[in-house]
């Protein structure tokens, strides 16, 4: 049953991937900028630029370029990045764990704070904790992530000196990067027993995770509060209270369990948003993720890198939606039977 559901969802996503490939190909070439001019340099003449265009295949008609691109994808190749000189797939595989590690840590921070806060706000409406939740949600959604990141760097690094310098995943002056196993520094450092590298990587993750997590906190806390209020006002909750069940049992065993489905759905949306919005955070903190890679590719009009980045994000979104659907089926088996 689950395998058939996964196959159906992946099959339904194929037209979306085809649309992403076509849209990315067209938009990357419609945007201002010529990679041949960029990489030829300001001292290049028209003849050298034309030679570079021919070498890159940019002198071919768009249909021929598109066919070559689709053929390369079918063969498992995303082309070669003009910026790095490496295959785009290798660049993305190398950088993706950094972005995922940052996103997971930010989501963990947001969930650890937002869900208890939302539950308490729903259990005690119009109380001090409820007003605090509303204020935190409003403030968290009001400021852009890059502003929050710069503010945290200014306070905790420049003024207080509590945070390490925001220059990537690990300060390699004092620490050695752990041997690559998963690409996640926190996991790899523990696997090899390098506690110093673990502390160094964790220290570098704190500020960017909080920066992303504060923005993610708002929708999760808001949805948790709304879902809990709806559940607590249901007839089965009133019946449970009338039967003399303990308040803790009513809140967590009955109300919270029924509120999990909308919370899980909004967490999936938040995670997909964090994957896209960490571009600015990576720029602020010098984080070597796929977001900063995509920005550099757009600036340089590096067609292969831009197309590979967008295709990767599309695949991640599809897999994320699939994971949310499977999780929703575990929370509410009725959804699985309907599917």
Buried (B, 14 or more C-beta within 10 A) or exposed (E): EEEEBEEEBEEEBEEEBEEBBEEBBEEBBEEEBBBBBBBBEEEBEEEEBBBBBEEBEBBBEEEEBBEEBBEBBEEEBBBBBBBBEEBBBEBBEBBBBBBBBBBBBBBEBBBEBBBEBBBBBBBEEEEEBBEEBBEBBEEBBEBEBBEBBBEBBEEBBEEEEEBBEBEBBBBEEEBEBBEEEEBBBBBBBBEEEBEEBBEBBBBBBBBBBBBBBBBBBBBBBBBBBBBBBBBBEEEEBEEBBEEEBEEEEBBEEBBBEBBBBBBBBBBBBBBBBBBBBBBBBBBBBBBBBBBBBBBBBBEBBBBBBBBBBBBBBBEBBBEBBBEBBBBBBEBBEEBBEEB
